[in-house]
Amino acid sequence: MCKYSDLWKSQKWKKLRLDLFRLQKRVFKAVRAGDLKKARSLQKLILKSRSAQLLAVRQVTQLNKGKKTAGIDGKSSLNYRERMELVETLKHYGHDWKHSGLREIPIPKKNGKVRMLKIPTIADRAWQCLVKLALEPAHEATFSKNSYGFRTGRCAQDVQKRLFDNLKSTCNGLIKSVIELDIEKCFDRISHTCIMERLIAPAKIKTGIFRCLKAGVSVEFPEQGTPQGGVVSPLLANVALNGIEDIHTSLRYADDMVFILKPIDDADKILGKVSAFLAERGMKVSQEKTKVTRATDGFDFLGWHVRVQKNGKFRCIPSEENHRNIRKKIKTIVNSSNYGARVKAKKLAPIVRGWRNYHSSCYMGSSRDSLWFMNKTANRKFRKEKKINRWEANELCKKAFPKVGYTQNQHKNVKGAKSPYDGDLVYWSKRNSRLYSDATSDPLKKQNHSCGHCGLRFIEDEDVQLHHIDGDHGNWSRKNLLAVHRSCHQQIHWSIPKGKDI
């Protein structure tokens, strides 16, 4: 086992990522130029690439947030020997992959219904990840600039800024309306034929994707649906829905979508075109949830409540439902009898910081949005513990509710149809750096938007983490902080010499 451990940890991950990225850039460039034959040849190279195979296995076993969720085989993790064996399996059977069944996990929805999450095995996830590495750059070259969900280099904040650009006072947002579009059982009804026809891939990859889709079909829709829970499923959904944004001025985040209407626009006509578009793909509009709303009445979208005030100003705040959810999470931890005050503060900090970062381009000046009441409640609970005095409770609350500044509508949108695969590393590393709060953004600027360990620029979806150089996680001095890739952070704690190429 020690041999496999050393073999895995000694991989030159920096070189592997660079080798893969070169191939992905060539795929992107070939599709943009209309040379699909060359693109498919390059996709075959990616599937055969040792770099891609190793990175795919590392992604699903080390980096993905759901990496410990088991499939039907019951395996929730792989040791080093099993990881290397999986790489060899991908090498020999990558072009002829036999997909296993999916483990179904019921997830309750807010309307009382149940959504089935379908989890592949770790091996199937690794294959899907490998295929995604080949498919994504090809389709990034064709995706609409108004599509933001599940796309590398784009985020929900881009949607919020686009809403501001379309509804602000200088654009007459006061007289505009929006169509809040809801697609009925979107992921369950996407036609397999539709996906296969639009997929830019060699025949072998298409066969594997078709098997993947068939493994997740439901009894209700035997020829439709992408399994929610698969690594490649969000990309396939984007492939199917690509082009709907061009029907009318709109914004799409996965299957959540709004159309922005001027007074002269005919909502029924637009919905008719949308219905025809979806019908070709096996889907239909939900008549119950789709509605036309005046911008002055306000609407909820992606966890925000967006409204144009009577004075014409655009206002965006956390939605009531989103606020209710964060309160519920905080209460669960604060009221738990399993933890002491110090552990509660440690668990609360990333939840609160993440929530505030997500809403950092909104108006957060009200006592409700500042979580003032939740802070006071936590303080009161902390003081009930015998060994926690008032001063210590105050300090713990400062840690539990970290401050994150907000600047309304100041987020900078991604330029047009740009993609990280276009090779503009300087643009993408600087853009991604702006998505982080001050504690992380300061080291990023100091390091010229590059990882402090491997030297690569931050251009991927992989999280940026802060490494405390002296090992003291209480020392937040700027000199003690190093911004690194999450995978590089793991490498540092594996005690690999700093000068060694990873």
N, C-alpha and C positions, 0 to 999 in steps of 0.2 A: 504493500500500500504506500510505503514511503517513496518508492520509485515513481509511482503514478502522481503522488503529491508534488514531488520535485519537478516532474515533467510538465505538469499543468502550470505550476507557478513560474516556471522558467520560460514560458512562452513569451515571445517578443510581441506583445499585444500592440505596441505602437506601430511596428512595421506591418502587422497583419491588418490593422485598420487603414493604414495608408494604401496598402495594396488593393484592398477591397474598394476603397473610395475612388481610386483611379478607374477601376472597371465601371463603377456606378456612374461616374461622370461621363464616360464614353457612351454608356447606354442612353443617358439623358440627352446627350448631344446628338446621337444618331436618330432618336425619335423626333427631336425638334427639327432635324433636317429632313424628316420623312423617309429615312432609310430603315425600314422595319426589319429587313433581312439582316442587316448588320446588327441591329439591336438584339434580335433573337439569338444570333451567334454569340454575342457578348453575354447574354443571360445564361446560355449554356456554360460559358466559362465560369461565371459566378457560382453556378450550381456545383461545378467540379472543383472550385477553388478551396484549397485547404484553409485559407484565411477565413473565407465565409463560413465554412463548416465549424471551425473552432469558435468564431465569434457568435454564431447562432446558438451553439450549445452553452456558451458562457452567458448569453443574454437570458435564456430561459431558466438556467440553473442558479445564476448568481444575481442578476440585475433586475429582472422583472419583479414588480411588487407582488404578483400572485404566484411567485415561484414555488411556494410550499403547498399549493393546492393540488391534491391528488386527483388523478383520472380514474378510469375503471380498473387499472392495474393496482391501485392502492399506494403507488409510490409518490411520496411527497418531496423527495430530495434524492440526489445522486451523489455518491462519494467520488473521489478523484478517478478511481479505476473505471467506474461506470460512465463517467463523463468522456474519458478517452475512448472507451468502447463505443459510445454513441457517435462520436466523431467518425470512427471507422465504419459504423453502420451507414451513416449519411454518405460516406465516400463510395460505398459499394452499391447502395440501394436508393440513392438520392433521385435518380431518374425513373425509378420504378417502385415508388413508395406505396405500401399497403396500409391504409389508414385504419386504425382501430376504432371501436365504438366510443361514444362520449358519455361521461358521467353527468347526469342531470341534477341540478340543484335549484329548487324553487325559490324565487326571490319575490317577496310581496311588493306590489306596486301601491302608489298612494291612492289609487281609485278602488282598492280592495281586491283587484285581480292579481294573478300570479304570473310572473315572467320566468321562463325556464332558462337558467344559465347552463350551458353545455360545455363541460370541461374536457379537453383532450388529454391524453397521456403526455408525460414529459417528452417522450421520443417524438410524438406527433407534433407537439409544440415546437420542438427544435427543427423539424422538417418545415413546418409552416414559416418559421422565422427565416430559415434559409431561403425559401421561395420568396418571401417578402423582400429580402435583400435584393433579389433579382427583379421583382415586379415593380417595386415602389419607384425607382428612378425613371422607369419607362412611362408610368402613368402620371408622375409629377410633371412630365413634359406636356401632358394633354389636359390636366385639370384646370378648371375655371379659376380665375383670380378671386372670385367671390365665394369660394368654398374654403372653409377654415378648420372644420372638425377632423381629428385623427390624421392631420397632415404635419409632416416634419417641418419645423421652423415656423409654424403658425399656432395661434392660441386664441382663446375666447376673448381676450382683451382687444384683439383686432376687430372682432365683431362689434364690441361696445363702441370703439372709436368710429367705425363705419356708420353705426347708427347715429352717432353725434354729427358726423359730417353730412348726413342726409336730412337730419331733423333739427339742426340748429337754426337760430333766428335768421341768419343770412340766407338760408335755403328755404325759408317759408315753412318751417316745420309746423307752424301753428295751424295751417290749413290742410296738412297731409293726414293720411290714414295708413294703416298697415293691415295686411292679411296675415293672420297668425295661422300658418299651415300646419296641420297634423296629418301624418300619413298613417293609415290604419295598419297595425301590426307590420311595420316596415321590414324589419329583419326576418320575419317569418314568411313574407310573401314575395321577396325578390326572386324573379324567375332565374333558374339555373341557365336556361338557354340564353337569356339576356346577358348574363355575366360571361359566359363562354364566348359569345360573339364579340364582345368588347374587350376581351382580355388580350393584351399584347404579350405573348409568350410562346415559346416553342411547344410543339404538340405534346411532348412528354410532361412538361409542367402543367399543361391544361388537363391532361389525364389525371394527374395527382390532385389538382384542385377540384376536379369533378368528383373524385372519390371522397375528398374532404367534405364537400357539400352534401353528398349522399349519406355520409356518416351521421349528419346532424339533422336529417329531415324529420318532420313531425308527421303523424298520421293524418292530420287535417290538411296539410299542404305537401304531398309527396314529391312534387316536382319544383318546389320553391323553398326559399329560405337560406340564410347564412347562419351558422351556429354562433350564438352570442357567447363569447368566452374563448373563441379561437384567436390566435395571434394575427392571422391574415384576414379575419372577417371584416374589421372596419375598413380595410383597404378595398375589399370586394364590394362593400356597400357604396363606397365613394365612386368606384368604377361604374356601378349601375346607375347612380343618381347624377353623375356628371353631365352637365348640360342643362339641367333644370333651372339653373341660375340665370341662363341667358334668355328665358322667356320674358322676364321683366326685371326691373331694378330690384335686386333681392340680396339676401345674405343667408348662407347656409352653414350650419354647424352640424355635421353628420346628417341626421334626419330631422333636426330642428331647423325651421326656416321661417323667414318673414319676407313678404313683398311690400315694398314701399310705394304708396299710391299718391298721385297728385289728384286734385279735384276732377280733372278731365278724364282720368283713367277709369275704365269699366272693370270692376272687380269680377263680375260674372264671366266676362270674356277671358280674363286672365286665368280664372279657376278652370274654365273649360279647356284651355291649352294645357294646364297643369294635369288635369284628369286624363287627357289624351296621352301625355308624356308618360305618366305613371302606368296607364293601362298596358302600354307596350312592354312594360317591365314587370307585369304581374301584380301591381299594387294599385291602391285607390285612396282617394282623399277621405278622411274621417269627417263626415258631415256634422257630427256632434261637437267636435272640438275645434274645427276650422271656423274662424269668424273674422269679420272686418271690424277694426277698432280705430276710433279717432285717436290721433297722437296726443290730443289734450286729455283724453280719458285715461291714458296710460295702459301699459301691458307688461306682462312678465316674460322674460326671455333669458335663458341661461343663468338663472339665479339672481337676475336683476329686475327691478321695477323701473321701466323707462317711461317718462312722461314729458310732454312739452307743456310748460306752465303758461298761464294766461298772458304773462308778459313776453312770451315767445322764447324764453330760455329753456334749454334742454337740461333735464334733471334725471340722473341715474343713481339709484340707491339699491342696497340689497333688498330682494323681495321678501315679503312676509314669510313665505314658506322657507326660504333659505335662512332667514333669521331664526325661525322656529327650530330648524334642524341644528344650528350651531348651539342654541341654548340647551337643546336636549342633550347634545354630546357633552357640554360643559357640566350640566347637572349630574349626568351619569357618573362622571369622574369625581366631582366634588362630594356627592352624597355616598360614594362607595365606602364601605367599612373595611375593605381589603387593603387599603393603602393609607399611609400616613400623609401628613401635609406636604412634606418634601417630595415624596413620590408623586403626589397629585399635581404639584406645581410643575414637575418635570414632564408629566404626561400631557398637561394642558398646553404648555408652551408651543409645541409644533402645530397643534390644532388651531390655536388662536392666531399664531403667526401666519399659517397657511390661509386661513379665512381672510385675514386683513390684507395679505398680499394679493389675493384674488380680487378684492374690491378696492385696491389702491388707486384706481382711476375714477372711482365714484365719489359722491358727496358722503362723507362719513362724520360729519360734524355733530349729529344729534346724539343725545345720551343713549338712545337705543342702539345705534350703530357703533358707538364707542364701547359697548358692553359694560357700561358703568355699573349697572345694577348687578350683573353677574360677578363683577370684580368684588363688589361689596359683600355679596353673599358668600363668595369663596373666602374672603377675609374673615368674616364672622365664623365660618366653619373651622378655619385654621386655628383661630384663637381658642376654640373649645378644647383643643388638645393641651394636656397639662404642661408639656415641655415647650410650648410655643407661646411666646409673649407677643405683645402688640407690635413691637419693632420687627421681630422675626416674621410675623404674619404679613406685615407690609412689604418686607423684602421678598418674601415668597410670592406674593401677588404680582410684584414687579416682574418676576421671572415667569410666572404663569401667564401673564397678559402682556407680552412684549409689545412695545410701541412700534408701529409701522406707519410712516407718513403717507398721506394721500394727496394727490394732485389731480383735480377733476379734468378728465378728458385730455390728459397730456401724453397718453400712450402714443408711441410712434408706430404706425401701421407698416406691415410688410409692403414693399414696393411692388405694385402690380402683380404679375404672375411669377415673380422670382421664386427660386427654389434653392435649398442648400446644395443640390446636385449641380448647380450651374458653375460651381468652382470659385465663387466670389467669397473666399474665406474671411477676408477683412470685414465685409459688410455683415455676414452672418454671425461672426463671433462678437462683434460690437452690439448687434441687435439683441442677441441672446443674453448678453451681460446686463442689458437694461431691464430684463425681466426679474432681476433679483433685488432684494432690499439692500439697505446701506451696509449692513454687516458683511454681506457677500460681495456687493458691487465695488466696494473700496479695494479689496485685494485683487479683484478682476482688472480694474483699471491699472493698478500698480504692476500687474503681471502682463499688461498689454493683451488682455483677454485670452490668455493662454493658460493651460494647466500648469501648475507649479511643480508637478512631478514629471510628467512625460513630455511637456512642451507643446503638445498639440492644441490647436485652437478649439474653443467650445462651439462646435457646429452641429452636434447630434442632439437627440432627445434625452440622452443620458444626463442625469441630474448633476449639478455642481454642488460639491460639499466643501465645508470648511475644515481644514486640518489644523489642530492646535500643535504647533511645532514642539513645545516643551512637554506635551502630554497632559497639561493641566487644563481641563475643560472649563475651569472657572476663570481662566486668564483670557479675556477678550481684547487684549491689547492688539493694535493693528500689526505690530511687528511679529506677533505670535500666530497670526492667521495666514493660512495658505489655501487658496482656492484650487481644488483638484477635481478631476472626474470621480464619480462614485467608485468606479472600478479601480482607479489609481489609489483611492483612499484605502481600499481593501488591500492593495499591493503593499502600501506603506506599512500597514499593520501586520503584514506577513513577514516583516523585517527583511525585505530584500534591500540590499545596499542601494542608497539613493542614486549613486552614479551609474547604476546598471540600467541598460536599455530594456524597457518592458514591452 
